[in-house]
Amino acid sequence: MVRKRVPDWLNSSLWSTTHSDDRLHRYSPSPTTTTTAAVSEPTVQPPLPVPPPAAALRPQSTPTPPKSEIRDPVNKNSNNNSNDNDQNGGSSGISLDDISRQAQLLAELSKKVINMRELRRITSQGIPDGAGIRSTVWKLLLGYLPPDRGQWSSELAKKRSQYRHFKEELLMNPSEITRRLEKSVVCDNDESKSESSGMLSRSQITHGEHPLSLGKNSIWNQFFQDSEIIEQIDRDVKRTHPDMHFFSGDSQLAKSNQDALKNILIVFAKLNPGIRYVQGMNEILAPLFYAFRNDPDEEMAAAAEADTFFCFVELLSEFRDHFCQQLDNSNVGIRSTITRLSQLLKEHDEELWRHLEVTTKVNPQFYAFRWITLLLTQEFNFADSLHIWDTLLSDPEGPLETLLRVCCAMLILVRRRLLAGDFTSNLKLLQHYPSANISHLLYVANKLRTQASG
């Protein structure tokens, strides 16, 4: 069999990560488990956005005073963490490229009708943290905001009203539903003057409204079934980024943010009975809510819960089959996607593919399951995850294709260590992926795209 020649650029030392004994230790589940747990290591706090200079980014023409930044107390010196940035492959300070890209983004967002193709092109290189526009750009990329800025106010008002309706209908305790039914019946009885006591007669309490009813249409039976999922959501939300005070702790901010995450996941679970809630969804939800809640515009930040819900639904529509266990072995399930990653690696670096899967017998499911299902949120620090998501969301073909290329690039970045390793060392390396220069990683991923198209 004639093996494909490894491209020269793959062997460049530029893409090979060096071993570091003090790299961050990350939690990894056992190879066969599908659940996620809390990440216990301290991470570099994402730089908090500042109000953009273009007031035209707001959906309304009336200017609003800039709000104070929602700072994460876990790292009060987040703007001066050059050492941490260097350790994690980042760069200290704002580069000229960032300044240029920020100006391009602001110019594009100020247009009456935004050119989505141009916006995707600029965003694919990353959104500068200091611009304060990641929230707006992500909403556009996910289709939540239309390209026509004149429609923003009406669209946002309609969606937010719809989410309030979902919460009122789906988060209500059956006792409250029964109380409202009683009140309605009493009002009807008062009008007909057939009742005056205000109490429901036994014949008026339907079987489905009784707490002991086991009927499929019983609101109480459904409530008790939902309670198990709600308890699981509550546990997982409390474990979301425990190192970040934005998500964890006893502060009013953290508790408010946890409540918002729980509401979103519960509403999603009830509206999607085929999937409900699967562990790990909280990790996908977190970056969206963080970006939207930290919007410099007060009005936009206040509506972060509603906006996050619809963007979460849109994002998960691309990956929802990965969370459906019944589809695991289908051509749209998670195993099929992992196989595509394996084929992608074989296409671009057959030597590495053969060493991993044939020689050392490292099944890609042992490491790629978490990479793909959680969109790499557990493999890098939070700030780096946001930059990776900028690139994922900017792909006009959808985030999955870019995600697979990034995963393949992750393997290529550590190919020398993998080629020198055995089953145990390689599995440990891939389940505890080392810190990397994200710009280099995304460059390699893009190189795979251009090489395939060429």
C-alpha positions as CSV (number, residue, x, y, z in Angstrom):
1,M,0.0,0.0,0.0
2,V,1.4,3.4,-1.0
3,R,1.1,5.9,1.9
4,K,0.3,9.5,1.3
5,R,3.3,11.8,1.8
6,V,3.0,14.0,4.8
7,P,2.9,17.6,3.7
8,D,6.0,19.6,4.7
9,W,4.0,22.1,6.7
10,L,2.8,19.4,9.0
11,N,6.3,18.6,10.0
12,S,7.1,22.2,10.8
13,S,8.2,22.8,14.4
14,L,5.8,25.7,14.5
15,W,2.8,23.3,14.9
16,S,4.4,21.0,17.4
17,T,3.6,21.7,21.0
18,T,6.3,21.1,23.6
19,H,5.6,19.1,26.7
20,S,5.0,21.2,29.8
21,D,4.9,19.6,33.2
22,D,3.0,22.6,34.7
23,R,0.2,22.6,32.1
24,L,-3.3,22.9,33.4
25,H,-4.8,19.6,34.6
26,R,-8.3,19.1,33.2
27,Y,-10.9,16.6,34.3
28,S,-11.7,13.9,31.8
29,P,-14.4,11.3,32.1
30,S,-13.6,7.6,31.6
31,P,-13.5,6.6,27.9
32,T,-16.9,4.9,28.0
33,T,-18.9,7.5,30.0
34,T,-21.0,10.1,28.3
35,T,-21.4,12.5,31.2
36,T,-19.4,15.6,32.1
37,A,-18.3,16.9,35.3
38,A,-16.9,20.1,36.7
39,V,-13.6,21.5,35.6
40,S,-11.5,21.9,38.6
41,E,-8.5,23.9,37.3
42,P,-8.2,27.7,37.5
43,T,-8.5,29.3,34.1
44,V,-7.6,32.6,32.7
45,Q,-10.6,34.9,33.0
46,P,-12.0,36.1,29.7
47,P,-11.4,39.8,29.1
48,L,-14.7,41.6,29.8
49,P,-16.1,43.7,26.9
50,V,-16.2,47.4,27.0
51,P,-18.8,49.6,25.2
52,P,-18.0,49.9,21.5
53,P,-17.5,53.3,20.1
54,A,-20.3,53.0,17.6
55,A,-23.6,53.7,19.3
56,A,-25.3,52.6,16.1
57,L,-24.9,48.9,17.2
58,R,-28.0,49.4,19.4
59,P,-31.3,48.3,17.9
60,Q,-32.9,51.6,19.0
61,S,-31.8,55.0,17.9
62,T,-32.0,56.6,21.3
63,P,-28.6,56.5,23.1
64,T,-28.4,54.8,26.5
65,P,-25.7,55.4,29.1
66,P,-23.0,52.8,29.1
67,K,-23.4,50.3,31.9
68,S,-20.8,49.2,34.3
69,E,-18.9,46.1,33.3
70,I,-20.0,42.8,34.9
71,R,-16.6,41.9,36.3
72,D,-15.7,38.4,37.5
73,P,-14.2,38.7,40.9
74,V,-12.3,35.4,40.5
75,N,-9.6,37.5,38.8
76,K,-9.6,41.2,39.5
77,N,-6.6,41.7,37.4
78,S,-8.0,40.1,34.3
79,N,-6.9,43.0,32.1
80,N,-3.3,42.7,33.3
81,N,-2.8,38.9,33.2
82,S,0.0,38.9,30.6
83,N,1.7,36.0,32.3
84,D,-1.4,33.9,32.1
85,N,-2.0,34.8,28.5
86,D,1.6,33.8,27.6
87,Q,1.2,30.5,29.4
88,N,-2.0,29.7,27.5
89,G,-0.8,30.7,24.0
90,G,-2.4,34.1,24.1
91,S,-0.8,37.5,23.5
92,S,-0.6,40.4,25.9
93,G,-2.0,43.7,24.7
94,I,-3.9,44.5,21.6
95,S,-2.2,43.7,18.3
96,L,-2.5,45.8,15.2
97,D,-4.5,43.0,13.6
98,D,-7.0,43.2,16.4
99,I,-7.3,46.9,16.0
100,S,-7.8,46.6,12.3
101,R,-10.3,43.7,12.6
102,Q,-12.3,45.6,15.3
103,A,-12.5,48.7,13.0
104,Q,-13.7,46.4,10.2
105,L,-16.4,44.8,12.4
106,L,-17.6,48.1,13.7
107,A,-17.8,49.5,10.2
108,E,-19.8,46.5,9.0
109,L,-22.2,46.5,12.0
110,S,-22.9,50.2,11.5
111,K,-24.4,49.6,8.0
112,K,-28.2,49.7,7.6
113,V,-28.1,46.2,6.0
114,I,-25.2,44.0,7.1
115,N,-23.2,42.0,4.6
116,M,-23.3,38.6,6.3
117,R,-20.7,37.2,3.9
118,E,-18.2,40.0,4.9
119,L,-19.1,39.7,8.5
120,R,-18.4,35.9,8.5
121,R,-15.0,36.6,6.8
122,I,-13.9,39.0,9.4
123,T,-15.2,37.0,12.3
124,S,-13.5,33.8,11.1
125,Q,-10.2,35.4,12.3
126,G,-11.7,36.0,15.8
127,I,-13.5,38.9,17.5
128,P,-11.3,41.3,19.6
129,D,-12.2,41.0,23.2
130,G,-12.1,44.7,23.8
131,A,-14.6,45.6,21.1
132,G,-17.7,44.7,23.2
133,I,-19.5,43.4,20.1
134,R,-19.2,39.6,20.4
135,S,-22.8,39.5,21.6
136,T,-24.1,41.3,18.6
137,V,-22.0,39.4,16.1
138,W,-22.9,36.0,17.5
139,K,-26.6,36.8,17.4
140,L,-26.2,37.7,13.7
141,L,-24.2,34.6,12.9
142,L,-26.8,32.4,14.6
143,G,-29.7,34.0,12.7
144,Y,-31.3,35.5,15.8
145,L,-30.8,39.0,14.4
146,P,-31.7,39.8,10.8
147,P,-29.1,41.5,8.6
148,D,-31.5,44.5,8.3
149,R,-30.8,46.6,11.4
150,G,-34.2,48.3,11.0
151,Q,-35.9,45.1,12.0
152,W,-33.9,44.5,15.1
153,S,-36.2,46.2,17.6
154,S,-39.4,44.5,16.4
155,E,-37.7,41.0,16.1
156,L,-36.2,41.2,19.6
157,A,-39.5,42.4,21.1
158,K,-41.3,39.5,19.5
159,K,-38.8,36.9,20.6
160,R,-38.5,38.1,24.1
161,S,-42.3,38.2,24.5
162,Q,-42.4,34.6,23.2
163,Y,-39.9,33.5,25.8
164,R,-41.8,35.2,28.6
165,H,-44.8,33.2,27.5
166,F,-42.8,30.0,27.5
167,K,-41.7,30.6,31.0
168,E,-45.2,31.5,32.3
169,E,-46.6,28.3,30.7
170,L,-43.8,25.8,31.3
171,L,-42.2,26.9,34.6
172,M,-45.5,27.1,36.6
173,N,-46.0,24.8,39.5
174,P,-49.2,22.6,39.1
175,S,-50.5,24.1,42.3
176,E,-50.5,27.5,40.6
177,I,-52.2,26.0,37.6
178,T,-54.9,24.4,39.8
179,R,-55.3,27.7,41.7
180,R,-55.9,29.5,38.5
181,L,-58.4,26.9,37.3
182,E,-60.2,27.2,40.6
183,K,-60.3,31.0,40.3
184,S,-61.6,30.7,36.7
185,V,-64.4,28.2,37.8
186,V,-65.3,30.4,40.8
187,C,-65.6,33.4,38.5
188,D,-67.9,31.4,36.1
189,N,-70.0,30.3,39.1
190,D,-70.3,33.8,40.4
191,E,-71.6,35.0,37.0
192,S,-74.2,32.2,37.0
193,K,-74.8,32.7,40.7
194,S,-74.8,28.9,41.2
195,E,-72.0,28.9,43.6
196,S,-71.0,31.3,46.4
197,S,-68.6,29.4,48.6
198,G,-65.5,29.8,46.3
199,M,-64.7,26.1,46.7
200,L,-64.6,23.5,43.9
201,S,-67.0,20.7,44.2
202,R,-65.6,17.2,43.9
203,S,-67.1,16.7,40.5
204,Q,-65.4,19.8,39.2
205,I,-61.8,18.6,39.9
206,T,-60.8,16.6,36.9
207,H,-58.7,13.5,37.1
208,G,-55.7,15.1,35.5
209,E,-55.7,17.9,38.1
210,H,-55.4,15.5,41.0
211,P,-51.8,15.1,42.5
212,L,-52.2,11.3,42.7
213,S,-53.2,10.9,39.1
214,L,-51.0,8.7,37.0
215,G,-52.6,9.6,33.7
216,K,-50.4,10.6,30.8
217,N,-52.2,13.9,30.5
218,S,-52.1,14.6,34.2
219,I,-50.3,17.9,35.0
220,W,-49.1,16.4,38.3
221,N,-47.8,13.2,36.9
222,Q,-45.9,15.3,34.3
223,F,-44.6,17.5,37.1
224,F,-43.1,14.6,39.0
225,Q,-41.5,13.3,35.9
226,D,-40.0,16.7,35.1
227,S,-38.7,17.0,38.7
228,E,-36.0,14.4,38.0
229,I,-34.7,16.3,35.0
230,I,-34.9,19.6,36.9
231,E,-32.9,18.2,39.7
232,Q,-30.2,17.0,37.2
233,I,-30.2,20.5,35.6
234,D,-29.8,22.1,39.0
235,R,-26.8,19.9,39.8
236,D,-25.1,20.5,36.5
237,V,-25.7,24.2,36.5
238,K,-24.0,24.5,39.9
239,R,-21.0,22.7,38.5
240,T,-20.7,25.0,35.5
241,H,-17.3,26.7,35.6
242,P,-16.9,26.6,39.4
243,D,-13.7,28.6,39.0
244,M,-15.6,31.6,37.6
245,H,-17.6,33.8,40.0
246,F,-19.8,34.8,37.1
247,F,-21.3,31.2,37.2
248,S,-20.4,29.9,40.7
249,G,-20.5,31.1,44.2
250,D,-22.9,32.7,46.7
251,S,-23.0,36.2,45.1
252,Q,-26.2,37.6,43.9
253,L,-24.8,37.8,40.4
254,A,-23.8,34.1,40.4
255,K,-27.2,33.0,41.7
256,S,-29.1,35.1,39.2
257,N,-27.0,33.7,36.4
258,Q,-27.5,30.1,37.6
259,D,-31.3,30.7,37.7
260,A,-31.2,32.0,34.1
261,L,-29.3,28.9,32.9
262,K,-31.7,26.6,34.7
263,N,-34.7,28.4,33.3
264,I,-33.3,28.1,29.7
265,L,-32.5,24.4,30.1
266,I,-35.9,23.5,31.7
267,V,-37.8,25.3,29.0
268,F,-35.8,23.7,26.3
269,A,-36.3,20.2,27.8
270,K,-40.1,20.7,28.0
271,L,-40.3,22.0,24.4
272,N,-38.1,19.2,23.1
273,P,-39.5,16.0,24.6
274,G,-37.5,13.9,22.1
275,I,-34.2,15.0,23.6
276,R,-35.2,16.7,26.9
277,Y,-32.0,17.5,28.8
278,V,-28.7,15.7,28.4
279,Q,-25.7,16.3,30.6
280,G,-23.3,18.6,29.0
281,M,-25.9,21.0,27.5
282,N,-25.1,23.4,30.3
283,E,-21.5,23.7,29.1
284,I,-22.7,24.6,25.6
285,L,-25.1,27.2,27.1
286,A,-22.5,28.9,29.2
287,P,-20.4,30.7,26.5
288,L,-23.6,32.1,24.9
289,F,-25.0,33.4,28.1
290,Y,-21.7,34.9,29.2
291,A,-21.3,36.8,26.0
292,F,-24.9,38.1,26.0
293,R,-25.0,38.9,29.7
294,N,-21.8,41.0,29.4
295,D,-23.2,43.1,26.5
296,P,-22.2,46.7,27.2
297,D,-25.7,47.8,26.3
298,E,-27.9,47.6,29.4
299,E,-31.1,46.7,27.5
300,M,-29.4,43.9,25.7
301,A,-27.7,42.5,28.8
302,A,-31.0,42.6,30.7
303,A,-32.6,40.4,28.1
304,A,-29.7,37.9,28.0
305,E,-31.8,35.0,29.2
306,A,-34.3,35.2,26.4
307,D,-31.7,35.9,23.7
308,T,-29.6,33.1,24.9
309,F,-32.5,30.6,24.8
310,F,-33.2,31.2,21.1
311,C,-29.5,31.2,20.1
312,F,-29.0,28.0,22.1
313,V,-31.9,26.4,20.2
314,E,-30.4,27.5,16.9
315,L,-26.9,26.3,17.8
316,L,-28.1,22.9,19.1
317,S,-30.1,22.3,16.0
318,E,-26.8,21.6,14.3
319,F,-25.8,19.1,17.0
320,R,-29.0,17.8,18.5
321,D,-28.6,14.3,17.0
322,H,-25.4,13.9,19.0
323,F,-27.5,14.1,22.2
324,C,-30.1,11.6,21.1
325,Q,-29.0,8.1,22.2
326,Q,-31.4,6.4,19.8
327,L,-29.4,7.9,16.9
328,D,-25.9,7.0,18.2
329,N,-25.5,4.3,15.5
330,S,-27.2,6.2,12.7
331,N,-25.6,8.2,9.9
332,V,-26.4,11.4,11.8
333,G,-25.4,10.2,15.3
334,I,-22.3,11.0,17.3
335,R,-20.5,7.8,16.3
336,S,-20.9,8.7,12.6
337,T,-19.4,12.2,13.3
338,I,-16.5,10.7,15.1
339,T,-15.9,8.4,12.1
340,R,-15.8,11.5,9.9
341,L,-13.1,12.9,12.2
342,S,-11.1,9.7,11.8
343,Q,-11.4,9.8,8.0
344,L,-10.4,13.5,8.0
345,L,-7.2,12.6,9.9
346,K,-6.5,9.7,7.6
347,E,-6.9,12.0,4.6
348,H,-4.5,14.7,5.9
349,D,-2.0,12.6,7.9
350,E,-2.2,8.9,7.3
351,E,0.9,8.2,9.3
352,L,-0.6,9.7,12.4
353,W,-3.9,8.0,11.8
354,R,-2.3,4.6,11.4
355,H,-0.2,5.0,14.5
356,L,-3.2,6.0,16.6
357,E,-5.9,3.6,15.4
358,V,-3.9,0.6,14.1
359,T,-0.6,0.5,16.1
360,T,-1.6,1.9,19.5
361,K,-5.4,1.2,19.0
362,V,-6.6,4.5,20.5
363,N,-10.3,4.5,19.6
364,P,-11.2,8.1,18.7
365,Q,-14.4,7.7,20.8
366,F,-12.2,7.7,23.9
367,Y,-11.3,11.4,23.4
368,A,-13.3,12.8,20.5
369,F,-16.7,12.2,22.1
370,R,-16.2,15.0,24.6
371,W,-14.4,17.2,22.1
372,I,-17.4,17.1,19.7
373,T,-20.4,17.0,22.0
374,L,-19.2,19.9,24.2
375,L,-17.8,21.9,21.3
376,L,-14.3,22.0,22.9
377,T,-15.5,24.0,25.9
378,Q,-13.7,21.6,28.3
379,E,-10.4,21.3,26.4
380,F,-9.3,25.0,26.6
381,N,-9.6,27.9,29.0
382,F,-12.8,29.9,28.8
383,A,-11.3,32.9,26.9
384,D,-9.7,30.6,24.3
385,S,-13.1,28.8,23.9
386,L,-14.7,32.0,23.0
387,H,-12.2,32.6,20.2
388,I,-12.7,29.1,18.9
389,W,-16.4,29.7,18.8
390,D,-15.9,32.9,16.8
391,T,-14.5,30.7,14.1
392,L,-17.0,27.9,14.5
393,L,-20.0,30.2,14.2
394,S,-18.6,32.1,11.3
395,D,-18.6,29.1,9.0
396,P,-21.4,29.5,6.4
397,E,-21.6,25.7,6.1
398,G,-22.4,25.4,9.8
399,P,-20.2,24.9,12.9
400,L,-19.8,21.1,12.6
401,E,-17.5,21.2,9.6
402,T,-15.1,23.7,11.2
403,L,-15.3,21.8,14.5
404,L,-14.1,18.6,12.8
405,R,-11.2,20.5,11.2
406,V,-10.2,22.1,14.5
407,C,-10.3,18.6,16.2
408,C,-8.1,17.2,13.4
409,A,-5.8,20.2,13.8
410,M,-5.5,19.4,17.6
411,L,-4.2,16.0,16.7
412,I,-1.7,17.4,14.2
413,L,-0.4,19.9,16.7
414,V,0.8,17.1,19.0
415,R,1.6,14.6,16.3
416,R,5.3,14.2,17.3
417,R,4.3,13.3,20.9
418,L,1.6,11.0,19.6
419,L,3.9,9.2,17.2
420,A,6.4,8.6,20.0
421,G,3.7,7.4,22.5
422,D,2.0,4.2,23.3
423,F,-1.7,3.6,24.1
424,T,-1.5,4.8,27.7
425,S,0.5,8.0,27.0
426,N,-1.5,8.9,23.9
427,L,-4.9,8.4,25.6
428,K,-3.8,10.5,28.6
429,L,-2.5,13.3,26.3
430,L,-5.7,13.5,24.3
431,Q,-8.0,13.3,27.3
432,H,-6.0,16.0,29.0
433,Y,-5.1,18.2,26.0
434,P,-2.2,20.5,26.6
435,S,-2.4,24.3,26.4
436,A,-1.9,25.6,22.8
437,N,-1.6,28.7,20.8
438,I,-5.2,29.2,19.6
439,S,-4.2,31.3,16.6
440,H,-1.9,28.6,15.4
441,L,-4.5,25.9,16.0
442,L,-7.1,27.8,14.0
443,Y,-4.5,28.5,11.3
444,V,-3.9,24.7,10.9
445,A,-7.6,24.0,10.8
446,N,-8.0,26.6,8.0
447,K,-5.0,25.1,6.2
448,L,-6.9,21.7,6.2
449,R,-9.9,23.4,4.5
450,T,-7.8,25.1,1.8
451,Q,-5.8,21.9,1.3
452,A,-9.0,19.9,0.8
453,S,-10.5,22.4,-1.6
454,G,-7.2,22.6,-3.5
